[in-house]
Amino acid sequence: MNQSQGPTSVKSDRVRALRRLSQRAFRRQVGRFLAEGPQVVREAVTHRPDTVVEVFVAQAAPDPAAEVATAARLAGLPVVEVSEQVLLAITETVHPQGIAAVCTYLDQPPEELLIGARLAVLLDRVRDPGNAGTILRTADAAGADAVFFTDSSVDIYNGKCVRSSVGSIFHLPVAVNVIAVDIVKLAREAGLVSLAADAGGELEIPAAEQILRQPTMWLLGNEAHGLAEELAMAVDHRVAVPIYGRAESLNLAAAASVCLYASAFAQSS
C-alpha cells in the first residue's frame, strides 16, 4: 500500500508549507507546484508520474477523485488521505473536487525543444493565467511540439494556469523565462517560420496557407498591447486573424486557437 494518513489539523506545519505553494517565490524556491482536481491530477499520474511527489485525497472523495487516487496507488505513487477541511486548506479553489497533487516543475531547456518541431508557440508578456492555461490546452489539442514563455509572462505554475490547461501542462514540452528573440533565432535555425499574430499584419490567415504548411512558430503578445515592436520586427511574417463581423477583436486565447489550428489544418492537408 502506498497510502498514508496525512495531517489532521489545518494549522499544522505541513499544511502551512503546502499552502505556500500558492506563492510564486516559494514555488520557485522548492521547484514544486500544486495540481488540483481529478482531471488535472489524472493527467499528471498518467503522463508524467515522474513529476508527482505526493497525492492528497479527501477521506470521502467523490468517485472521479477516488478513481484517480487508485490509479496513483497502482502506479506506486505516495497517496495521502486527508480530511475535506485539510484539503480545502491546501488548495486554492473553493471546490477542489476531492484530490490534489504536489508535482515537480516540468520546464525543459529551450534549446532541445525545436529539434524536429513542426508547430510551436511563444507567449511574450502574456499576463492572464487563464489565457495562458487555455493556450496550453489549445496548443496540445492542435498538436504543438513546444510552448515557450518569456520571463515577462505569467508563471505557468500559477494555480489558475494549471487548472485552465485541464492537464495539458503535463502533455507538452514547455520552456520558461526565455528571451524571445533568442527563441526566434533558434526556430529559424531549426527550420521553422516565425509568425507574429498581429491585427495589423501584412497577411490574413486565409492568404497565408502556403506559409502555414511549413513548420511554424506562432508568437503571441500581451492581451492589451500585443507583441513588443522589436519582437514583431524580428519575425518572418505578421499574420492577422480576419474579423468578418462587427466584433472589434478576439481575445488572446481565441486568436491563439485560430492561429494554431490554421497551422495544424494546413500541415495536415
Secondary structure, DSSP 8 states (H G I E B T S, - for coil): --EEE----TTSHHHHHHHGGGSHHHHHHHTEEEEESHHHHHHHHHH-GGGEEEEEEETT--HHHHHHHHHHHHTT--EEEE-HHHHHHH-SSS--TTEEEEEE-----GGGTSTT-SEEEEE-S---HHHHHHHHHHHHHTT-SEEEEETTS--TTSHHHHHHTTTGGGTS-EEEEE-HHHHHHHHHHTT-EEEEE-TT-SEEGGGGHHHHTS-EEEEE-BTTTBS-HHHHHHSSEEEE----SS-S---HHHHHHHHHHHHHHHHH-
